[in-house]
Amino acid sequence: MAGITDKFDKAYENSSIAELAQAPVSALQGVSDSDADHLKAAFNITTVGDLGKNKYFLWAQSVATLAH
């Protein structure tokens, strides 16, 4: 799981996938507490799982993939 857990803060390096999905978005490297607050205010995103399932992010990812 090194390819996934190394994208998270050190505190989460031994977490399972299920635990990572429940982690706050600020657990992702490069996402600050302020960024997490903005995601919550704009899209009601509080966890990594919420971020991964957000329809707007999924739509944007689909467009980016198809454009590539």
SVG drawing of the C-alpha trace seen along z (x, -y; Angstrom):
<svg xmlns="http://www.w3.org/2000/svg" viewBox="-22 -28 27 30">
<polyline fill="none" stroke="black" stroke-width="0.4" points="0.0,0.0 3.0,-2.3 1.7,-3.9 -1.4,-5.1 -0.2,-5.6 2.7,-7.8 0.1,-10.3 -1.0,-10.8 0.5,-12.4 2.8,-10.2 0.1,-9.6 -1.8,-7.6 1.0,-5.5 -0.1,-2.3 -3.8,-2.8 -6.0,-0.4 -7.9,-1.5 -11.1,-1.7 -9.4,-3.9 -7.9,-6.1 -11.4,-6.6 -12.6,-7.8 -9.7,-10.1 -10.2,-13.8 -9.2,-15.4 -6.5,-17.3 -4.8,-13.9 -3.8,-14.1 -0.4,-15.5 -0.7,-19.1 -4.3,-19.6 -4.3,-22.1 -6.9,-22.5 -8.0,-25.7 -8.4,-23.8 -10.4,-21.2 -12.6,-23.9 -13.2,-25.3 -14.1,-21.8 -16.6,-21.3 -18.2,-24.7 -18.4,-24.3 -19.2,-20.6 -19.9,-19.2 -16.7,-17.1 -15.2,-16.1 -13.4,-12.7 -11.2,-11.3 -14.0,-9.0 -16.4,-12.0 -13.8,-13.7 -13.4,-10.5 -17.1,-10.1 -18.0,-13.8 -19.9,-14.0 -18.3,-17.2 -14.8,-15.8 -15.8,-12.6 -17.2,-14.6 -14.0,-16.7 -11.8,-13.6 -13.8,-12.0 -13.5,-15.1 -9.7,-15.3 -9.3,-11.6 -11.2,-11.8 -9.4,-15.0 -6.0,-13.3"/>
</svg>
